[in-house]
Amino acid sequence: MPQNVYDRQDFFENYIKLDRQVRGLQGAPEWPQLKSMLPNLNGLTVLDLGCGFGWFSRFARESGAESVRAIDISENMLERAREMTTDDKIQYERANLEELRLAASQYDVVFSSLAFHYIVNIAGLIKEIGIGLKSSGRLVCSIEHPIYTAPSRPRFIVDEETGSKSWPLDDYQKEGLRTTDWLAPGIQKQHRTIGTYISIMLRNHLQLTDFIEWCPTEEELKRFPTRESEVVRPTFLLLGATK
């Protein structure tokens, strides 16, 4: 079972201060490219995995989606999502994605933002997504880039003489649990190589349509100069696939 860190008060109190939670999708730097991977949502049935505060679920309905089933393991996240939503076509549900079982050919779009790297049995979840998607249905997801999930040592090594920082990319091919300190101590994530994510999709008869190792565009850097460090290495892996 994945760690339910979002119901840890020390983590949650820091998490809700992030720009992507204060401003929603507009505060998520990868959103413009992720949005471009979506089909026209008008009239479609949508499944939102790891829905958080429901930002995408509400966007989908505003974009014409027929209905949205939104799932998260965190009661803190779902409570906030329900408070922010006045739409009975969005169904919020608490569930462990490790145990998710989907009826065949039920959804036109399955969306997931920054949830897959918490899932232990990712192969089982992708299999269920493949079952749940209608013919020609679309999976669109973002994942913390494996370059970020790989390190098992402190994230930065600082040269004492120059003050420069280096990135300890160790054990990239060794997949599995990584524990790090991010917003709170002891945060558990599951590291996998890019190849593993793609292979799992292909084994479950999903055809890759989008592959983006996200970094800010030149225009975004002009508007948000603090994102310059993001150019050094991709922060997010954005994947799209169709059934």
LOPA-261836 format. One record per residue (C-alpha): residue number from 1; x, y, z. Coordinates in Angstrom, 1 decimal. Example, Ala and Ser with C-alpha at 12.3 -4.5 7.8 and 13.67 -1.06 7.14 Angstrom:
2
atom k=1&X=12.3&Y=-4.5&Z=7.8
atom k=2&X=13.7&Y=-1.1&Z=7.1
% end
This chain:
243
atom k=1&X=0.0&Y=0.0&Z=0.0
atom k=2&X=1.4&Y=3.4&Z=-0.9
atom k=3&X=2.2&Y=5.9&Z=1.9
atom k=4&X=-0.7&Y=8.2&Z=2.5
atom k=5&X=1.5&Y=11.2&Z=3.3
atom k=6&X=-1.2&Y=13.8&Z=2.4
atom k=7&X=-3.0&Y=12.9&Z=5.6
atom k=8&X=0.1&Y=13.6&Z=7.7
atom k=9&X=-0.5&Y=17.0&Z=9.2
atom k=10&X=3.1&Y=18.1&Z=9.1
atom k=11&X=3.3&Y=17.4&Z=5.4
atom k=12&X=-0.2&Y=18.7&Z=4.5
atom k=13&X=0.4&Y=22.0&Z=6.2
atom k=14&X=3.4&Y=22.6&Z=4.0
atom k=15&X=1.8&Y=21.1&Z=0.8
atom k=16&X=-1.2&Y=23.4&Z=0.8
atom k=17&X=1.3&Y=26.4&Z=0.5
atom k=18&X=2.6&Y=25.2&Z=-2.8
atom k=19&X=1.8&Y=27.5&Z=-5.8
atom k=20&X=0.0&Y=24.6&Z=-7.6
atom k=21&X=-2.4&Y=24.3&Z=-4.6
atom k=22&X=-2.9&Y=28.0&Z=-4.0
atom k=23&X=-3.4&Y=28.8&Z=-7.7
atom k=24&X=-4.5&Y=25.4&Z=-9.0
atom k=25&X=-3.6&Y=24.4&Z=-12.6
atom k=26&X=-2.3&Y=27.8&Z=-13.4
atom k=27&X=0.3&Y=27.4&Z=-10.6
atom k=28&X=1.5&Y=24.1&Z=-12.1
atom k=29&X=4.4&Y=24.9&Z=-14.5
atom k=30&X=3.9&Y=21.7&Z=-16.5
atom k=31&X=0.2&Y=22.3&Z=-17.0
atom k=32&X=0.3&Y=24.1&Z=-20.5
atom k=33&X=2.1&Y=21.1&Z=-22.0
atom k=34&X=0.0&Y=18.5&Z=-20.2
atom k=35&X=-3.1&Y=20.3&Z=-21.3
atom k=36&X=-2.0&Y=20.2&Z=-24.9
atom k=37&X=-1.9&Y=16.4&Z=-24.7
atom k=38&X=-5.6&Y=16.1&Z=-23.8
atom k=39&X=-8.3&Y=15.5&Z=-26.4
atom k=40&X=-11.4&Y=17.7&Z=-26.7
atom k=41&X=-13.2&Y=16.8&Z=-23.5
atom k=42&X=-16.6&Y=17.8&Z=-24.6
atom k=43&X=-19.1&Y=14.9&Z=-23.9
atom k=44&X=-16.4&Y=12.6&Z=-22.6
atom k=45&X=-16.3&Y=10.4&Z=-19.4
atom k=46&X=-13.2&Y=11.1&Z=-17.3
atom k=47&X=-11.4&Y=9.3&Z=-14.5
atom k=48&X=-9.1&Y=11.4&Z=-12.4
atom k=49&X=-6.6&Y=9.3&Z=-10.4
atom k=50&X=-5.0&Y=11.0&Z=-7.5
atom k=51&X=-7.4&Y=13.9&Z=-7.9
atom k=52&X=-6.1&Y=16.0&Z=-4.9
atom k=53&X=-8.1&Y=19.2&Z=-4.5
atom k=54&X=-10.0&Y=18.4&Z=-7.7
atom k=55&X=-8.4&Y=21.1&Z=-9.9
atom k=56&X=-8.4&Y=18.9&Z=-13.0
atom k=57&X=-11.8&Y=17.4&Z=-12.3
atom k=58&X=-13.4&Y=20.8&Z=-12.3
atom k=59&X=-11.4&Y=21.9&Z=-15.4
atom k=60&X=-12.7&Y=18.8&Z=-17.2
atom k=61&X=-16.3&Y=19.6&Z=-16.4
atom k=62&X=-15.8&Y=23.3&Z=-17.4
atom k=63&X=-14.4&Y=21.9&Z=-20.7
atom k=64&X=-17.6&Y=20.0&Z=-21.4
atom k=65&X=-16.8&Y=16.5&Z=-19.9
atom k=66&X=-20.0&Y=14.6&Z=-19.4
atom k=67&X=-18.9&Y=13.2&Z=-16.0
atom k=68&X=-15.8&Y=12.9&Z=-13.8
atom k=69&X=-15.0&Y=10.1&Z=-11.3
atom k=70&X=-12.2&Y=11.5&Z=-9.1
atom k=71&X=-10.3&Y=9.2&Z=-6.7
atom k=72&X=-7.7&Y=9.9&Z=-4.0
atom k=73&X=-6.4&Y=8.1&Z=-1.0
atom k=74&X=-6.3&Y=11.2&Z=1.2
atom k=75&X=-9.3&Y=12.3&Z=3.2
atom k=76&X=-7.6&Y=15.7&Z=3.6
atom k=77&X=-7.4&Y=16.2&Z=-0.1
atom k=78&X=-11.0&Y=15.0&Z=-0.7
atom k=79&X=-12.4&Y=17.1&Z=2.0
atom k=80&X=-10.8&Y=20.2&Z=0.4
atom k=81&X=-12.0&Y=19.1&Z=-3.1
atom k=82&X=-15.6&Y=18.7&Z=-2.0
atom k=83&X=-15.5&Y=22.1&Z=-0.3
atom k=84&X=-14.3&Y=23.7&Z=-3.6
atom k=85&X=-16.8&Y=21.9&Z=-5.9
atom k=86&X=-20.5&Y=22.5&Z=-6.6
atom k=87&X=-21.1&Y=20.1&Z=-9.4
atom k=88&X=-22.9&Y=16.8&Z=-8.9
atom k=89&X=-21.4&Y=15.4&Z=-12.1
atom k=90&X=-18.0&Y=15.1&Z=-10.3
atom k=91&X=-18.0&Y=12.1&Z=-8.0
atom k=92&X=-15.3&Y=12.2&Z=-5.4
atom k=93&X=-14.2&Y=8.8&Z=-4.0
atom k=94&X=-11.7&Y=7.7&Z=-1.4
atom k=95&X=-9.8&Y=4.6&Z=-2.6
atom k=96&X=-6.4&Y=3.0&Z=-2.7
atom k=97&X=-5.2&Y=3.0&Z=-6.3
atom k=98&X=-3.3&Y=-0.2&Z=-5.6
atom k=99&X=-6.6&Y=-1.9&Z=-5.2
atom k=100&X=-8.5&Y=-0.2&Z=-8.0
atom k=101&X=-10.7&Y=-2.4&Z=-10.2
atom k=102&X=-12.3&Y=-0.9&Z=-13.3
atom k=103&X=-15.2&Y=-2.1&Z=-15.4
atom k=104&X=-14.3&Y=-2.7&Z=-19.1
atom k=105&X=-14.5&Y=0.2&Z=-21.6
atom k=106&X=-15.9&Y=2.7&Z=-19.2
atom k=107&X=-13.8&Y=5.9&Z=-19.7
atom k=108&X=-12.8&Y=8.1&Z=-22.6
atom k=109&X=-9.9&Y=9.7&Z=-20.7
atom k=110&X=-7.9&Y=8.7&Z=-17.7
atom k=111&X=-5.9&Y=11.5&Z=-16.2
atom k=112&X=-3.3&Y=11.4&Z=-13.4
atom k=113&X=-1.1&Y=14.2&Z=-12.1
atom k=114&X=2.0&Y=13.3&Z=-10.0
atom k=115&X=0.6&Y=10.2&Z=-8.5
atom k=116&X=2.2&Y=7.2&Z=-10.2
atom k=117&X=5.5&Y=7.6&Z=-8.5
atom k=118&X=3.8&Y=6.8&Z=-5.2
atom k=119&X=2.3&Y=3.5&Z=-6.4
atom k=120&X=4.1&Y=0.3&Z=-5.6
atom k=121&X=2.2&Y=-2.0&Z=-8.0
atom k=122&X=2.2&Y=0.4&Z=-11.0
atom k=123&X=1.9&Y=-2.5&Z=-13.4
atom k=124&X=-1.4&Y=-3.6&Z=-11.8
atom k=125&X=-2.7&Y=0.0&Z=-12.0
atom k=126&X=-1.8&Y=0.5&Z=-15.7
atom k=127&X=-3.4&Y=-2.9&Z=-16.5
atom k=128&X=-6.7&Y=-1.7&Z=-14.9
atom k=129&X=-6.4&Y=1.6&Z=-16.8
atom k=130&X=-6.1&Y=-0.4&Z=-20.0
atom k=131&X=-9.2&Y=-2.3&Z=-19.1
atom k=132&X=-11.2&Y=0.8&Z=-18.1
atom k=133&X=-10.4&Y=2.8&Z=-21.2
atom k=134&X=-12.8&Y=2.7&Z=-24.1
atom k=135&X=-11.5&Y=1.8&Z=-27.6
atom k=136&X=-9.3&Y=4.8&Z=-28.6
atom k=137&X=-9.5&Y=6.2&Z=-25.1
atom k=138&X=-6.6&Y=8.3&Z=-23.8
atom k=139&X=-4.3&Y=8.1&Z=-20.8
atom k=140&X=-2.6&Y=11.4&Z=-19.9
atom k=141&X=-0.3&Y=11.5&Z=-16.9
atom k=142&X=2.5&Y=13.3&Z=-15.3
atom k=143&X=5.2&Y=11.7&Z=-13.1
atom k=144&X=8.1&Y=13.0&Z=-11.1
atom k=145&X=11.0&Y=12.5&Z=-13.5
atom k=146&X=13.1&Y=9.4&Z=-12.7
atom k=147&X=16.2&Y=11.6&Z=-12.6
atom k=148&X=14.6&Y=13.1&Z=-9.5
atom k=149&X=13.3&Y=9.9&Z=-7.9
atom k=150&X=16.6&Y=8.0&Z=-8.5
atom k=151&X=19.0&Y=9.5&Z=-5.9
atom k=152&X=19.2&Y=7.6&Z=-2.6
atom k=153&X=21.7&Y=10.1&Z=-1.2
atom k=154&X=21.0&Y=13.8&Z=-0.3
atom k=155&X=19.8&Y=15.6&Z=-3.4
atom k=156&X=22.6&Y=18.1&Z=-3.7
atom k=157&X=26.3&Y=17.8&Z=-3.0
atom k=158&X=27.9&Y=21.2&Z=-2.4
atom k=159&X=31.5&Y=21.8&Z=-3.2
atom k=160&X=33.0&Y=23.5&Z=-0.1
atom k=161&X=35.5&Y=25.5&Z=-2.2
atom k=162&X=33.4&Y=26.8&Z=-5.0
atom k=163&X=29.9&Y=26.4&Z=-3.5
atom k=164&X=28.7&Y=24.7&Z=-6.7
atom k=165&X=26.1&Y=22.0&Z=-6.5
atom k=166&X=26.3&Y=18.6&Z=-8.2
atom k=167&X=23.5&Y=16.0&Z=-8.6
atom k=168&X=24.1&Y=12.6&Z=-7.2
atom k=169&X=22.3&Y=10.4&Z=-9.8
atom k=170&X=23.1&Y=7.0&Z=-8.3
atom k=171&X=21.4&Y=3.6&Z=-8.6
atom k=172&X=19.3&Y=4.7&Z=-11.6
atom k=173&X=18.8&Y=1.2&Z=-12.7
atom k=174&X=17.9&Y=-0.1&Z=-9.2
atom k=175&X=14.2&Y=0.4&Z=-9.0
atom k=176&X=12.1&Y=0.5&Z=-5.9
atom k=177&X=11.5&Y=2.5&Z=-2.7
atom k=178&X=13.2&Y=5.8&Z=-2.2
atom k=179&X=12.8&Y=7.8&Z=1.0
atom k=180&X=13.5&Y=11.5&Z=1.0
atom k=181&X=12.8&Y=14.6&Z=2.9
atom k=182&X=10.4&Y=16.9&Z=1.0
atom k=183&X=8.1&Y=19.2&Z=2.9
atom k=184&X=8.4&Y=16.7&Z=5.8
atom k=185&X=10.8&Y=13.9&Z=6.7
atom k=186&X=10.4&Y=10.3&Z=5.5
atom k=187&X=8.5&Y=10.7&Z=2.3
atom k=188&X=8.3&Y=7.5&Z=0.3
atom k=189&X=8.4&Y=7.3&Z=-3.5
atom k=190&X=8.8&Y=4.5&Z=-6.0
atom k=191&X=11.7&Y=4.9&Z=-8.4
atom k=192&X=11.4&Y=3.4&Z=-11.9
atom k=193&X=13.3&Y=4.0&Z=-15.1
atom k=194&X=11.7&Y=5.7&Z=-18.0
atom k=195&X=11.9&Y=2.4&Z=-19.9
atom k=196&X=9.9&Y=0.6&Z=-17.3
atom k=197&X=7.0&Y=3.1&Z=-17.5
atom k=198&X=6.9&Y=2.8&Z=-21.3
atom k=199&X=7.2&Y=-1.0&Z=-21.3
atom k=200&X=4.3&Y=-1.4&Z=-18.8
atom k=201&X=2.1&Y=0.7&Z=-21.1
atom k=202&X=3.1&Y=-1.2&Z=-24.2
atom k=203&X=2.5&Y=-4.6&Z=-22.5
atom k=204&X=-1.0&Y=-3.5&Z=-21.7
atom k=205&X=-1.7&Y=-2.6&Z=-25.3
atom k=206&X=-1.5&Y=1.2&Z=-24.9
atom k=207&X=0.2&Y=3.0&Z=-27.7
atom k=208&X=2.4&Y=5.9&Z=-26.7
atom k=209&X=1.3&Y=9.2&Z=-28.2
atom k=210&X=3.2&Y=11.8&Z=-26.1
atom k=211&X=6.6&Y=11.8&Z=-24.4
atom k=212&X=7.7&Y=15.0&Z=-22.8
atom k=213&X=10.6&Y=15.5&Z=-20.4
atom k=214&X=9.4&Y=18.8&Z=-19.1
atom k=215&X=11.4&Y=22.0&Z=-18.8
atom k=216&X=10.3&Y=25.6&Z=-19.1
atom k=217&X=10.1&Y=27.3&Z=-22.5
atom k=218&X=12.0&Y=30.5&Z=-23.3
atom k=219&X=8.8&Y=32.4&Z=-22.9
atom k=220&X=8.1&Y=30.9&Z=-19.5
atom k=221&X=11.6&Y=31.7&Z=-18.4
atom k=222&X=11.1&Y=35.3&Z=-19.2
atom k=223&X=7.9&Y=35.4&Z=-17.1
atom k=224&X=9.3&Y=33.1&Z=-14.4
atom k=225&X=13.0&Y=33.6&Z=-14.1
atom k=226&X=13.2&Y=31.6&Z=-10.9
atom k=227&X=12.5&Y=28.5&Z=-13.0
atom k=228&X=15.9&Y=28.7&Z=-14.7
atom k=229&X=17.3&Y=25.8&Z=-12.5
atom k=230&X=14.6&Y=23.6&Z=-14.1
atom k=231&X=16.5&Y=23.7&Z=-17.4
atom k=232&X=19.4&Y=21.8&Z=-16.0
atom k=233&X=17.3&Y=18.6&Z=-15.7
atom k=234&X=13.7&Y=17.7&Z=-16.4
atom k=235&X=11.5&Y=17.9&Z=-13.4
atom k=236&X=8.5&Y=16.0&Z=-14.8
atom k=237&X=7.9&Y=13.2&Z=-17.3
atom k=238&X=4.7&Y=13.7&Z=-19.2
atom k=239&X=3.2&Y=10.6&Z=-21.0
atom k=240&X=0.2&Y=10.2&Z=-23.2
atom k=241&X=-1.1&Y=6.9&Z=-24.6
atom k=242&X=-4.2&Y=5.6&Z=-26.4
atom k=243&X=-5.9&Y=2.3&Z=-26.3
% end
